[in-house]
């Protein structure tokens, strides 16, 4: 289960870097997409962490 959390964290960091690059390039549509992806991944990570605590 912890490897799943680590994997989600890596995906979050990857999407944040991609979002920052899109923001630097002025592609706000892509920034919006990555914001949604990051939020969804963070929620998934929180759910996994709660499951691990049980």
PLY file of the C-alpha trace (Angstrom):
ply
format ascii 1.0
element vertex 54
property float x
property float y
property float z
element edge 53
property int vertex1
property int vertex2
end_header
0.00 0.00 0.00
2.84 2.41 0.79
4.32 1.93 -2.67
0.96 3.04 -4.06
1.16 6.21 -1.96
4.72 6.83 -3.11
3.64 6.33 -6.72
0.81 8.81 -6.31
3.22 11.33 -4.78
5.54 10.94 -7.75
2.63 11.48 -10.14
1.58 14.60 -8.20
5.08 16.04 -8.43
5.27 15.21 -12.15
1.95 16.93 -12.87
2.97 19.96 -10.80
6.15 20.32 -12.87
4.15 20.00 -16.09
1.67 22.59 -14.79
4.48 25.02 -13.97
5.93 24.55 -17.46
2.54 25.15 -19.06
2.09 28.28 -16.92
5.50 29.58 -18.01
4.49 29.01 -21.63
1.18 30.83 -21.09
-0.98 27.79 -21.85
-3.71 28.42 -19.28
-5.96 25.67 -20.66
-3.26 23.12 -19.90
-2.65 24.71 -16.48
-6.33 24.18 -15.66
-6.09 20.55 -16.76
-3.04 19.89 -14.59
-4.67 21.65 -11.61
-7.57 19.19 -11.85
-5.22 16.24 -12.22
-3.16 17.28 -9.19
-6.30 17.72 -7.10
-7.63 14.29 -8.08
-4.28 12.63 -7.35
-4.03 14.34 -3.96
-7.50 13.10 -3.06
-6.59 9.57 -4.13
-3.44 9.77 -2.02
-5.45 10.90 1.02
-7.86 7.98 0.58
-4.96 5.51 0.41
-3.37 7.03 3.52
-6.65 6.67 5.41
-6.90 3.04 4.34
-3.36 2.43 5.53
-4.14 3.84 8.98
-6.95 1.33 9.53
0 1
1 2
2 3
3 4
4 5
5 6
6 7
7 8
8 9
9 10
10 11
11 12
12 13
13 14
14 15
15 16
16 17
17 18
18 19
19 20
20 21
21 22
22 23
23 24
24 25
25 26
26 27
27 28
28 29
29 30
30 31
31 32
32 33
33 34
34 35
35 36
36 37
37 38
38 39
39 40
40 41
41 42
42 43
43 44
44 45
45 46
46 47
47 48
48 49
49 50
50 51
51 52
52 53
